[in-house]
Amino acid sequence: MHTSIKLKPNDTIVFIGDSITDAGRRQAEYRPLGYGYVHFAANYLLAKYPEYDLNSINTSISGNTIHDLNDR
């Protein structure tokens, strides 16, 4: 199955997850996206679509479970 996402100018992309997504996002040297895949995905999209002025937000919390994510 292939799913497409249609990006539009000024879209905001919110990443929500556990420690893999968090990836140190609250540590001063890695703010605000962390050092993991969110950092790379957000910067890739900025480089590929600079005219879209995309905004990426990492709201992940290390240690959360699927139940915590559902509650958020």
N, C-alpha and C positions, 0 to 999 in steps of 0.2 A: 504494500500500500504506500502510495506517495502522497504526501500532504504539502500543499504550498501555502506560504504566508505572503500576503500582499502588504508590502511596506508602503507607507505614505509619509510625506514630509512631516517632520515634527512628532512622529510616533514615539511613544515611550514603551520600552520593553522591560518587563519586570521578571526577574529571575527569583524563584522561591524554591527553597530546598533545605537540605541538611548540611553536614560538614563538607561534603564534596563540592557543593555549590557555594557555601560560605567561604571556604579557602582563605581564611585570614582577613576577611574584608574589613574588620574593625581594627586591625593593627595599623598603626600610623603609616608604615611604609607601603601598605597594600590597599589603602583606602581609595575609592569606595567600592571597588569591584572585586577585590581579592586577587590572589595570584593563580587562580585556576581557570577552568574553561570559560567562566563568565567574562573574565578579563580579555581572553583571546577572542571570544565570539563578539563582544561589544566593539573591540578595536577593529576586527575584521569588517564588521558592518559599517563602521565609520569610514574606513578606508575605501570600501567598495561603493558606498553610496554617500559621499560627502555632501552632496546637494540636498539630502534628506534631513540633515541636522537631527539625527536620531539621539534619543536619550535612553541610556540603560541604567537600571536600578537593581542592585543586588539586595534582597531582603532576607536572605537565608540565615538560618541559625544553626550552628554546629550543635549536634546532639538531639535535634528534633527528630521525631518519628513521623510516620505518615499520619498518625492521629493528631499530632501537634500541628502539622501542615493543614489538615482539614479544619482544625479549630481556628487557625489564622485566616 
